[in-house]
Amino acid sequence: MWPDGRLTERLGLRHPIVQAPMAGASSPAMAAAAANAGAIGSVAAPLLTLPEMRAEWAEARAATNGALALNFFCHRPPGRDAAREAAARERLRPFYDELALGPVPEPTETPPFDAERLAFVLEARPAAVSFHFGLPAPDLLAPLKAAGIFILSSATSPAEAVALEAAGADAVIAQGWEAGGHRGVHDEREGWGEMGAIALVPAIVDRVKVPVIAAGGIGDGRGIAAAMMLGAAGAQLGTAFLLSPESRIAEPHRAALRASDGADTAVTAAFSGRPARGVRNRYMAEMGPEAQADFPLMNPLTAPLRAASAKAGSPDFMSLWSGQAPFLAREEGTGEIVERLAREALGLLGRG
Ligand SMILES: Cc1cc2nc3c(=O)[nH]c(=O)nc-3n(C[C@H](O)[C@H](O)[C@H](O)COP(=O)(O)O)c2cc1C
């Protein structure tokens, strides 16, 4: 049915569509609904503790027999710099004072994919594992490959895609500059990875043999069909699902997406220490785009601000992650969204 059957055949999908893992925004219900509609659903585990990821995985698995992926970060541990961290905390202090949050906490580290997470994946046996910020070391990757688990990771440049394929990725996600959330950059020479998807997708397709999954700013069947005309075998969409009932984002985030025409998003490293795209707000304006401390140390420093802002119904200090096409997101169920995307794309590709 689809022009390139590699992903559908290998993963047992009806549609070569990936519901993007979105830490803090996607949910087990979203993953299960996407899988039940014939796409691959993703359980975002990057920010979860082991007990939390076990619970989320069990919830998604119980609700579908379809294809599910588990998603992890594999960032390098942060460089610790006491003076820089103290300066970052000082910089945030006026915001903490304004929201009466007490002292700014000490930064803590979120672990990347490690031996404990590997053991969990080997027990859970997802159809696929997707990584953000590169791939784990060979000793952590080899057992996944040996277990027949399909390996995905994002590339923001042709060179990153070639490196991922050489390291064992079974498919490469071409993450264009339009994409919402964190840039998957893993080669520091790439800066923030600023190639747009319309150039990035064919550049990667021409350089790797594995299937390429286009991501970034795709919000309806037009984007999926266009990506396929550029040679992509599939598409990964995140923002398109953020207004669904299965999305966990808070009301001010939903309101910001509904109001956006796409021109008001920007990339900033000020929330987490790594570049990520979201709707502009007061925090982004006042902090500027730079990281004040390495990823992921900024995350726990900004978490109380983000939570208090959401609780107060204000977008001011929230990370309003969004790609450049929030205006294409619809208030529909995740399953309906997948079915509509597939119908629209197949119609445009002359295969409906
Ligand atoms: C709210 C949000 C959170 C995200 N969190 C993750 C994540 O935890 N892991 C990951 O691999 N990608 C994450 N991403 C990036 C997506 O995988 C994907 O690249 C992006 O959503 C594609 O662009 P689009 O949002 O325009 O569809 C996130 C994206 C958004 C919008």
The ligand as a MOL file (V3000), in Angstrom:
LIG
                    3D

  0  0  0     0  0            999 V3000
M  V30 BEGIN CTAB
M  V30 COUNTS 31 33 0 0 0
M  V30 BEGIN ATOM
M  V30 1 C 6.6580 17.9310 23.6400 0
M  V30 2 C 7.7790 17.1910 22.9610 0
M  V30 3 C 8.6040 16.3640 23.7070 0
M  V30 4 C 9.6070 15.5970 23.0820 0
M  V30 5 N 10.3320 14.6980 23.8330 0
M  V30 6 C 11.1290 13.8040 23.1850 0
M  V30 7 C 11.6780 12.6940 23.9000 0
M  V30 8 O 11.4600 12.5120 25.1020 0
M  V30 9 N 12.4560 11.8150 23.2170 0
M  V30 10 C 12.7000 11.9520 21.8600 0
M  V30 11 O 13.4010 11.1300 21.2910 0
M  V30 12 N 12.1880 13.0020 21.1690 0
M  V30 13 C 11.3940 13.9070 21.7960 0
M  V30 14 N 10.8100 14.9260 21.0740 0
M  V30 15 C 11.1470 15.1000 19.6390 0
M  V30 16 C 10.3330 14.1710 18.7500 0
M  V30 17 O 10.8780 12.8800 18.7870 0
M  V30 18 C 10.3230 14.6100 17.2520 0
M  V30 19 O 11.6270 14.8040 16.7840 0
M  V30 20 C 9.5210 15.8830 17.0070 0
M  V30 21 O 8.3140 15.8740 17.7300 0
M  V30 22 C 9.2210 16.0380 15.5310 0
M  V30 23 O 8.7710 17.3220 15.2360 0
M  V30 24 P 7.2170 17.7820 15.3340 0
M  V30 25 O 6.9790 17.9960 16.7720 0
M  V30 26 O 7.1740 19.0400 14.5300 0
M  V30 27 O 6.3760 16.6580 14.7850 0
M  V30 28 C 9.8230 15.7220 21.6790 0
M  V30 29 C 8.9950 16.5960 20.9460 0
M  V30 30 C 7.9850 17.3250 21.5500 0
M  V30 31 C 7.0990 18.2050 20.7190 0
M  V30 END ATOM
M  V30 BEGIN BOND
M  V30 1 1 1 2
M  V30 2 1 2 3
M  V30 3 2 2 30
M  V30 4 2 3 4
M  V30 5 1 4 5
M  V30 6 1 4 28
M  V30 7 2 5 6
M  V30 8 1 6 7
M  V30 9 1 6 13
M  V30 10 2 7 8
M  V30 11 1 7 9
M  V30 12 1 9 10
M  V30 13 2 10 11
M  V30 14 1 10 12
M  V30 15 2 12 13
M  V30 16 1 13 14
M  V30 17 1 14 15
M  V30 18 1 14 28
M  V30 19 1 15 16
M  V30 20 1 16 17
M  V30 21 1 16 18
M  V30 22 1 18 19
M  V30 23 1 18 20
M  V30 24 1 20 21
M  V30 25 1 20 22
M  V30 26 1 22 23
M  V30 27 1 23 24
M  V30 28 2 24 25
M  V30 29 1 24 26
M  V30 30 1 24 27
M  V30 31 2 28 29
M  V30 32 1 29 30
M  V30 33 1 30 31
M  V30 END BOND
M  V30 END CTAB
M  END
